[in-house]
Amino acid sequence: MALSNTAVPKYYGMFRDAVIRGEIPVCKEVEMQMNRIDDLIANPGIYYDDQAVEGFINFCEAELTLTDGRDLKLLDSFKLWAEDLFGWWYFVDKSVYQPNPDGHGGHYVKKRIKNRLIKKQYLIVARGAAKSQYESYVHNYYLNVDTSTTHQVHTSPTMRQAEEVLAPMRTSITRARGPLFQFLTEGSLQNTTGSKANRVKLAATKKGVENFLTGSLCEIRPMSIDKLQGLNSKINTVDEWLSGDVREDVIGALEQGASKNDDYVIIAVSSEGTVRNGPGDTIKMELMDILKGEYINPHVSIWWYKLDSVDEVGNPEMWLKANPNLGKTVSYETYQLDVERAEKAPAARNDILAKRFGLPMEGYTYFFTYEETLPHKKREYWQMPCSLGADLSQGDDFCAFTFLFPLSNGLFGIKTRNYISKLTLDKLPLAMRNKYEDFMNEGSLIVLEGTVLDMMEVYEDLDNHITERDYDVRCFGFDPYNAKEFVNRWESENGPFGLETVVQGIKTETVPLGELKKLSEEGMLLFDEELMTFAMGNCIVMEDTNGNRKLLKKRRDAKIDAVAAMMDAYEAYKRNKDAFE
């Protein structure tokens, strides 16, 4: 079949039919990706090339091998992902320089250029799906078939994980099962001066895996921005980018260099993560916007496998939602043992839910679920009555103030204003400083000069902010720690009415935390600032044997001060409801 702008992709068509028949259960994220592919099929400007897809499949099955020496038969999921990567094309008109036949001079002519559609592919799939093998096959293909490839990069959190990608490549070289690999590996690596016919063309070296015939190199790089910036790599794979060890946007760093190539590829593969507010969470929010159609980006392929609910963990018929290769690369028995382990060993539960079933751990360890931390649409509250909460700090924590606006139907609008010193900002690592700059740009974080916050300077800025917004502050709740100077001035200028001391502790926090959690679950806390998303995503709770709960953060850099201030504001509101009637 030639290029077609109406054809249904072969492997996607088989997958879709199986889903419709009820043979393959899928989560809502995969359903949305299927809708995106259906849109590509219907788009007259997008073409499907079955030959490009079959070329990749035939190369893999004819030339490559499994690490144990067995012949390779590509998994259906691999064919589905590869089809999405290799199968979609579009045309653009470009001016191309064409030399004259006599070799003297030349001129520009307009030509219709065929471009591959997909530049980035995100795969979020459960542990045990053999996703590293897929990365290895793509690298192998571009290293040995695409002669325009010169530089490939693979990055993983650890060398052990990186080895899972390179090991199949080395095995293929050693075994040389197909005619292409037999040709590329014949000769001697030590023969560098004799006949080129006697020199090996493909070999594993200290640098990585090299194709001397095309001048292409596939190498491993540490998962660090410093080691990934400034490259000009055409083919890139990123392993376990949702890992808790990954605190930088390594995908963005790779793309900065890769985008110099018109035909670059980035494949980002990972199981679900167990750490909040890293770059991974930001990327997932963007991917969800693309899947929903709120952000149109046809150059991105997204296969996000997960259970739709924790309730499905007990139903083996639903497990394929999280791992499409279940029963092939990992057994149902292994999954069943993990389910039993999660029930008997609470310490292992979170990791199993995330890594085996694609369920964000946050919903089961952290106080607010991932969905509860997503910001709402922008809204302003000019001249509206509110309760103000404060969590005051002069150190590395935020000096946080949260405004709580009672709305109709039991809803609450939320705005926050936070302060840190210039010294605190300067001491931050680059990735976190970039996040703080986002908060500064949205106006939720104010940086004041000096090494320690001057509480009177904080007071004056907050007072000006309240005046500018014309907020009607009718009560003020505060944790007394470090608050004496600030509260004394507030009382002297605003009077004692509505001034509420809210002592933070396990006995006093239980009730307001429970009530705020209920409001959050029902989508009744309307916040629109990324800083509040950040703070809510960092919240965990400590619970004693009596069921009492206290708000905590898991790491020093996981700031929760805006949520603590929200709790103070909520408690002050409850004590002064009559002021809002």
Secondary structure, DSSP 8 states (H G I E B T S, - for coil): ---BSS---HHHHHHHHHHHTTSS---HHHHHHHHHHHHHHH-TT-EE-HHHHHHHHHHHHHH-B-TTS-B----HHHHHHHHHHHSEEEEEEEEEEEE-TTSS-EEEEEEEEEEES--EEEEE--TTS-HHHHHHHHHHHHHHT-TT--EEEEEESSHHHHHHHHHHHHHHHHH--SHHHHHHH-SBSS--SS-GGGB-SEEE-SSSEEETTTTEEEEEEES-HHHHTT---SEEEEE-TTSTT--S-HHHHHHHHHTTSTT-EEEEEE---S-SSSHHHHHHHHHHHHHHTSS--TTEEEEE---S-GGGGG-GGGGGGT-TTBTTTB-HHHHHHHHHHHHH-HHHHHHHHHHHH---THHHHBSS-TGGGS-------TT-EEEEEEE--SSSS-EEEEEEEE-GGG-EEEEEEEEEEHHHHHTS-HHHHHHHHHHHHHTSEEEESSSS--HHHHHHHHHHHHHHHT-EEEEEEE-STT-HHHHHHHHHHH-STTEEE---SHHHHHHHHHHHHHHHHTT-EEE--HHHHHHHHTEEEEE-TTS-EEEEESSTT---HHHHHHHHHHHHHHHTGGGG-
